[in-house]
Amino acid sequence: MKHHAGKYGFTLLAATLLSIALTACQATGDRLTVVDPGATRQSGQQTPVRGGADEAKAKRQLTVVHTPGQPASREVTVAGTHKIEAASIQSWISEDEVAIETIRLVKAGTATEEPQYEYATSILNLVNGQTRKPAGEEGQQMDGYMLVKETLSPNGGYSFIQKWKDKYTADNFVKDRGTGETIQIPGDNYLELGGWLNENTYVLAAGSMSGRGEIRQISAADGKVTKLPLEDPDVEVFTQFGVSHGRIYYTDNHQVLKVFDPGQTKPVSLIRDVWDFQLSPNSQYISVSTVTQSGAFQGSELLIYDSAGTLQGTLIGKGDLISYVSWSPESDKLAFDVYTEKKPGMNGVYLFDTGSGQVSPLAPYYASTEPLPHPVYPLSWSPSGKQLGITVDDPTTLLVTQVIEFK
């Protein structure tokens, strides 16, 4: 689950995360080695693709548009922004309405006590700025729970709903959006990791208080649960887990991205040194944030692969730490944040356009202070992908969210 951690320095957070990631990385001379899935299935061995890391490096370029001007030469142009003070976006109700969580400091922290905050949920209309309380189904979903997360199936016929009772446990439901019928799914749940395998099947990495827990395949039609076996001694806890178009992806203890199909018990290794990965909604791409301590460069890079683990095109981003990577609903844009301690270097939120291949900085539209603020919540796309919410710390209101509207 994602929770606001208060007014901690981003530099310290980035350094800590990077240190953890570097410690966990495999000791290897080859960085970001891509493994041929076909060769692995046939021989059981992991064979690098022809050319290996050197060939991949030769193909990489970093194309960044440094100024917000000259819209005629860019695929991405900004129409305007909406500012939401003291709040973060929990979900999009429609293109014009968002569910927001407002934060208020109740009691300041001391040397021995953490600060106390008060949270409130409401629905904000971005067009007229008016707010309302959640009504009907919106209000019922939150009743008795601290957070509700709903994920639509690919065709919109079903939704998988997690209702979190506290920070560690959730109740799970499948809802038929045509009939309104809701089925509660049995079993404890400690993680929010999962995704739709197809239009009618959801896969959940349930987690556990000890060990990695079960992988559950859930039928949306009747709520039936089937446990998926996985033979992999190199994964103790799922920290990265994704599902798309019949395949299940995750990273192991050595930061290796792996994939397997339901019915198969042994995974195929795809990419090494993976700090984070995100599957595009159309399942054509995997965005991969790497972290490395080999050679002259020590830090993180953002690259795009296809679903088989083959490197696609250019280097997208580079810095000390890359976080909050998020695909737009149509998979035509990729938003991400880069933190770099030293200047010059990439810093702030950027947008990658898959059609033009351009990387554009968004800092001019959400930041007006130095040092540049970085997101403290996941980047949030509207249903159409024409708006993006960026939430950063604010010295006056604790939080501020800028919703950037694209043309």
Buried (B, 14 or more C-beta within 10 A) or exposed (E): BEEBEBBEEBBEBBBEBBEEBBEBBBEBEBBBBBBBBEBBEEEEEBEBBEEEBEEBEEEBEEBBBEEBEEEEEBBBEBEEBBEBEBBBBBBBBEBEBBBBBBBEBEEEEEEEEEEEEEEEBBBBBBEEEEBEEBEEEBEEBBEEBBBBBEBBBBEEBBBBBBBBEEEEEBBBBBBBBEEEEEBEBEBBBBBBBBBBBBEBBBBBBBBBEEEBBBBBBBBBEEBEBEEBEBEBEEBEEBBBBBBBBEBBBBBBBBBBBBBBEBEBEEBBBBBBBBBBBBBBBBBBBBBBBBBBBBEEEEBBBBBBBEBBBBBEBBBBBBBBBBBBBBBBBBBBBBBBBBBBBEEEEBBBBBBBBBEBBBBBBBBEBBBEEEEBBBBBBBBBBBEEBBBBBBBBBBEEBBBBBBBBBBE
